[in-house]
Amino acid sequence: MKEIILCKYGEIALKGLNKSTFESMMVKTIKRRLRSAGEFSITKSQSTLYVEPLGDDPDVDEFMERLSKIFGIVKICRSGIFEKDINAITAKAPEYLEELLETAHTFKVNAKRSDKKFPLKSPEICRELGGAILQKYPHLKVDVHHPDVTVTVEIREQAYVHGDPIDGAGGIPVGSSGRAMLLLSGGIDSPVAGYMMARRGAVVEAIHFEAPPYTSERAKMKVEKLAKIITAYCGDIKFFCVPFTEIQMQLRAHCPEELFTILMRRLMMEIAQRICEREGDIQALVTGESLGQVASQTMYAMVCTDAACRMPVFRPCVGMDKSEIVEISRKIGTFETSILPYEDCCTVFTPKHPKTKPSLVEVEKAQNSFDFEPFIQKAVDATTVELIKV
């Protein structure tokens, strides 16, 4: 049976005159992500992308898996293709749906007749196909309210029959909202923040701060693995790694311990901004901060951090509690890696009693008490970069 995958989008359909731009971005993303899965063709019509696997024995499950992680797609339907004739549909569709219907107890049929020239109306299509299914699978019962399986017939350019759709990643296509630099640690929150920004169309780059010998090579490998996992959603990620040990040693030697974390965050932001300026066309910084989660993420601390920034700082997790963030991390596959016991530089140099309500005056006074500029520029110059591919 010839099959096709119907990719349906929601928000993009409301983009008006810009709709075609968003569609083009999504098509380009699909082509990149599916290229290594096999041959395929893509067409679009009526707020739906038609992805048809080609070749003798295409791995449709692999196509479905990859498509489910592409932002902009809301629902994905694996469909059989039939002649636009009710007799052909009722003769072949029940057999095509065998795997779904044999183990179900109840079902219903839903019809969508986009082609109004089709001789039967939607209720008649449902009645004809429903009767054919009951004849082939007499153990089934019709339940129009809570069926185990909903069989959908879509009368478009051809007739498409499928079971329940699977959820897509939603959002809007990556690349439609500019570029952002994610401060990526080895924790749970920052990979989720990167995922959420990509879901809103941002191209995500990542910057990580390491502190050898206080942090191990395994800590860096852990963060690289997290970046690799989210590429399935975000696309290729340019990964910057900054040597931060010397700056932290100077902080420890010259600044009050209770302000250490907030000063460290300000210097990280400065380094990240300089790298963004060097790269060009990066519009914002992104962090995984959640308001009140730890001492460095109070509103007072965030105000002091933002005062050191010349570009916007986005915090997509700011209003979420830890359980919500963990739920997303499990969904996108980063949780198990995030909880590996390899510490990052923030964890290693955390003060015993961080100040939760720092004032900007005292923070700036502490930072200005020592000339960090040579160390900041040295860290920027020593930053390494690699491309982490999907």
C-alpha positions in Angstrom: 0.0 0.0 0.0 1.3 3.4 -1.0 1.6 5.7 2.0 2.1 9.4 2.6 2.6 11.5 5.7 0.3 14.5 6.2 2.0 17.2 8.3 -0.5 19.8 9.5 0.3 23.1 11.0 -1.8 25.5 13.1 -0.3 28.9 13.9 1.5 29.2 10.6 -1.9 29.1 8.8 -2.7 32.4 10.5 0.3 34.3 9.3 -1.5 36.0 6.4 0.8 37.4 3.8 3.8 36.0 5.6 2.5 32.4 5.5 4.5 31.4 2.5 7.7 32.5 4.2 7.1 30.3 7.2 6.1 27.4 4.9 9.3 27.7 2.9 11.4 27.7 6.1 9.6 24.6 7.3 10.1 22.8 4.0 13.8 23.6 4.1 14.1 22.2 7.6 12.2 19.0 6.6 14.5 18.5 3.6 17.6 18.8 5.8 16.3 16.6 8.6 15.0 13.8 6.3 17.8 13.7 3.8 19.6 10.8 5.5 16.4 8.8 6.1 15.8 8.1 2.4 14.2 9.5 -0.7 11.0 11.5 -0.4 9.0 14.3 -2.1 7.2 17.3 -0.5 4.2 19.2 -1.7 1.9 21.6 0.1 -1.8 22.3 0.0 -4.5 23.6 2.3 -2.3 24.2 5.4 -0.8 20.7 5.0 2.6 19.4 3.9 2.5 16.1 2.1 5.7 14.1 2.7 5.8 11.0 0.5 8.6 8.5 1.2 9.9 7.0 -2.0 11.8 3.9 -3.0 11.1 0.2 -2.7 10.9 -0.2 1.1 10.9 3.2 2.8 11.2 3.4 6.6 8.1 5.3 7.3 8.5 5.0 11.1 11.9 6.8 10.8 10.3 9.6 8.7 7.5 10.0 11.3 10.0 10.1 14.2 12.1 12.9 12.6 9.1 14.9 11.5 7.7 14.8 15.1 10.7 17.0 16.2 10.4 19.7 13.5 8.9 22.9 14.8 5.9 24.3 13.0 4.2 20.9 12.6 1.2 20.4 14.9 -0.1 17.0 13.8 1.3 14.1 11.8 -0.8 11.5 10.1 0.5 8.3 8.5 -2.0 7.8 5.7 -2.9 5.4 3.0 -3.5 6.8 -0.5 -6.6 5.6 -2.3 -8.6 6.4 -5.5 -11.1 9.1 -5.0 -13.9 6.6 -5.2 -16.1 5.4 -2.4 -16.0 1.8 -3.6 -12.2 1.8 -3.7 -12.0 3.3 -0.2 -14.4 0.8 1.4 -12.7 -2.1 -0.3 -9.1 -1.3 0.7 -9.2 1.0 3.7 -10.3 -1.6 6.3 -7.4 -3.8 5.3 -4.9 -0.9 5.4 -6.1 -0.2 9.0 -5.8 -3.8 10.2 -3.1 -3.2 12.7 -5.1 -0.5 14.4 -8.5 -2.1 14.3 -7.7 -5.7 15.3 -6.7 -4.7 18.8 -9.3 -2.0 19.3 -12.8 -2.4 20.9 -14.5 0.8 19.6 -14.1 3.1 16.7 -15.7 6.0 14.8 -15.2 7.4 11.3 -14.6 11.0 10.6 -14.7 12.5 7.1 -13.3 15.7 5.8 -14.5 16.5 2.3 -12.3 19.4 1.0 -13.2 18.5 -2.5 -16.9 19.5 -2.7 -17.2 17.8 -6.1 -17.0 14.4 -4.4 -20.5 12.8 -4.9 -21.0 11.8 -1.2 -21.2 14.2 1.7 -19.3 13.6 4.9 -22.0 11.7 6.8 -22.5 9.4 3.9 -18.8 8.7 3.6 -18.7 7.9 7.3 -21.6 5.6 7.0 -20.2 3.7 4.0 -16.7 3.2 5.5 -18.0 2.5 8.9 -20.2 -0.3 7.5 -17.2 -1.8 5.7 -15.1 -1.8 8.8 -17.8 -3.5 10.9 -18.2 -6.1 8.2 -14.5 -6.9 8.3 -14.1 -6.6 12.1 -17.3 -7.8 13.7 -15.8 -7.5 17.2 -15.8 -3.7 16.9 -18.5 -1.3 18.2 -19.1 2.3 17.2 -18.5 4.9 19.9 -18.7 8.4 18.6 -17.7 10.0 22.0 -14.7 8.1 23.3 -13.5 5.6 20.6 -10.3 3.6 20.9 -9.6 4.5 17.3 -10.8 7.4 15.1 -10.6 6.6 11.4 -10.4 9.7 9.3 -11.1 10.0 5.6 -9.8 13.1 3.9 -11.0 13.8 0.4 -8.5 16.2 -1.1 -6.6 15.8 -4.4 -6.8 12.1 -3.6 -8.4 10.2 -0.8 -6.3 9.7 2.3 -7.3 7.4 5.2 -5.5 7.3 8.5 -5.9 6.6 12.2 -5.4 9.0 15.1 -2.6 11.6 14.3 0.4 11.9 16.5 1.4 15.2 18.0 4.0 17.3 16.3 6.5 19.7 18.0 4.2 22.7 17.4 5.6 26.2 17.5 7.0 28.0 14.4 9.9 27.0 12.1 13.5 27.5 13.3 15.0 30.4 11.6 11.9 32.6 11.5 12.8 34.6 14.7 16.5 35.4 14.4 19.5 34.0 16.3 20.1 33.7 20.1 23.0 32.6 22.3 22.1 30.0 24.9 24.2 29.9 28.1 24.3 26.1 28.3 25.3 24.5 31.6 25.2 20.9 32.5 21.9 21.2 34.4 18.3 20.5 33.7 17.1 24.0 32.9 19.3 25.5 30.2 18.7 22.7 27.6 14.9 23.2 28.1 15.4 27.0 27.6 17.2 26.3 24.3 14.4 24.0 23.2 11.7 26.5 24.0 13.5 29.4 22.2 13.9 27.2 19.1 10.2 26.3 19.3 9.5 30.0 18.9 11.7 30.1 15.7 15.1 31.1 17.1 18.3 29.7 15.7 20.1 28.6 18.9 23.9 28.9 19.4 25.3 27.7 22.7 28.1 28.9 25.0 29.6 26.9 27.9 32.0 28.0 30.6 34.4 25.4 31.9 36.9 25.6 34.8 39.6 23.1 34.5 41.0 21.5 36.6 38.0 22.1 38.9 35.7 20.6 36.3 36.6 17.5 34.4 36.6 16.7 30.6 33.6 14.6 31.3 31.7 17.7 32.5 32.3 19.3 29.1 31.4 16.1 27.3 28.1 16.0 29.2 27.2 19.5 28.0 28.2 18.6 24.4 25.9 15.6 24.7 23.1 17.9 25.9 23.7 20.1 22.9 23.7 17.1 20.6 20.3 15.9 22.0 18.5 19.2 21.4 19.8 19.5 17.8 17.0 17.0 17.0 14.7 20.0 17.6 17.0 23.0 17.2 19.0 22.0 14.2 22.8 22.3 14.0 24.3 24.2 17.0 27.5 26.3 17.0 29.1 25.4 20.4 31.4 27.9 22.1 33.5 26.7 25.1 35.1 29.4 27.3 38.0 28.8 29.8 36.7 30.5 32.9 39.0 29.3 35.7 41.3 32.3 35.8 38.4 34.7 36.1 36.9 32.7 38.9 40.2 32.6 40.8 40.4 36.4 40.6 36.8 36.7 41.8 37.6 34.5 44.8 40.7 36.6 45.6 39.2 40.1 45.2 35.4 40.1 45.7 33.0 39.4 48.6 32.1 35.7 48.7 28.3 36.4 49.1 28.3 38.3 45.8 30.5 35.7 44.0 27.7 34.1 42.0 26.0 37.2 40.7 29.4 38.7 39.8 30.3 35.5 37.9 27.0 35.7 36.0 27.7 39.3 35.0 31.1 38.4 33.7 29.7 35.4 31.8 27.2 37.7 30.2 29.9 40.1 29.2 32.0 37.4 27.6 28.9 36.0 25.8 28.0 39.4 24.5 31.5 40.0 23.1 31.4 36.6 21.3 27.9 37.5 19.9 29.3 40.8 18.7 32.2 39.1 17.1 29.9 36.5 15.4 27.4 39.2 14.3 23.6 38.8 13.8 22.9 37.3 17.3 20.1 39.3 18.8 19.8 38.0 22.3 21.1 35.9 25.2 19.1 33.0 26.6 19.4 31.5 30.1 17.5 28.7 31.9 16.8 30.8 35.0 13.6 30.3 36.9 12.5 33.0 39.3 13.3 32.2 42.9 14.6 28.7 42.1 18.1 29.4 43.7 19.8 32.3 45.3 21.3 33.6 42.0 17.8 33.6 40.4 15.9 36.0 42.6 14.5 39.1 41.0 17.2 41.2 42.7 19.9 39.0 41.2 18.4 39.1 37.8 18.2 42.9 37.9 21.9 43.0 38.7 22.7 40.6 35.9 20.7 42.4 33.3 22.3 45.7 34.2 25.6 44.3 32.8 23.9 43.4 29.4 23.8 45.4 26.2 21.4 43.0 24.6 18.1 41.4 25.6 18.2 38.4 27.9 15.4 35.9 27.4 14.4 33.5 30.2 11.7 31.1 28.8 11.7 29.1 32.1 11.3 32.1 34.3 7.7 31.5 35.4 7.9 27.7 35.6 8.5 25.5 38.6 11.0 22.7 38.7 8.5 19.9 38.0 7.3 21.6 34.8 10.9 22.0 33.6 11.7 18.4 34.5 8.6 17.3 32.5 9.8 19.0 29.4 13.4 17.7 29.8 12.1 14.2 30.0 10.0 14.8 26.9 12.9 16.1 24.8 15.3 13.5 26.2 17.8 15.6 28.1 16.9 14.7 31.7 19.0 11.6 32.1 22.1 13.3 30.8 21.4 16.5 32.9 21.5 14.5 36.1 24.8 12.9 35.5 27.1 13.8 38.4 29.7 15.9 36.6 29.8 19.4 38.1 30.0 22.6 36.0 31.9 25.7 37.0 28.9 27.4 38.6 28.4 24.4 41.0 32.1 24.1 41.9 32.5 27.8 42.9 29.1 28.4 44.6 29.5 30.4 47.9 28.2 28.9 51.1 25.9 31.8 51.8 25.0 33.7 48.6 23.2 37.0 48.9 19.6 36.7 47.7 18.9 40.5 47.7 22.0 42.1 46.2 21.7 45.8 45.3 23.1 47.0 42.0 25.3 49.6 43.8 27.1 47.1 45.9 27.5 44.6 43.0 29.0 47.2 40.7 31.2 48.5 43.5 32.5 45.0 44.1 33.1 44.4 40.3 34.9 47.7 39.9 37.2 47.1 42.8 39.3 44.9 40.5 40.3 45.2 36.8 38.7 42.2 35.2 39.1 43.5 31.6 42.4 41.7 30.7 41.0 38.4 32.0 37.7 38.9 30.1 39.4 39.5 26.8 41.8 36.7 27.4 38.9 34.3 27.9 37.2 35.6 24.8 40.3 35.1 22.7 40.8 31.6 24.1 37.3 30.5 23.4 37.0 27.4 21.2 34.1 26.7 18.8 32.8 23.5 17.1 29.7 22.7 15.1 27.4 20.1 16.7 25.3 18.6 13.9 21.9 16.9 14.0 
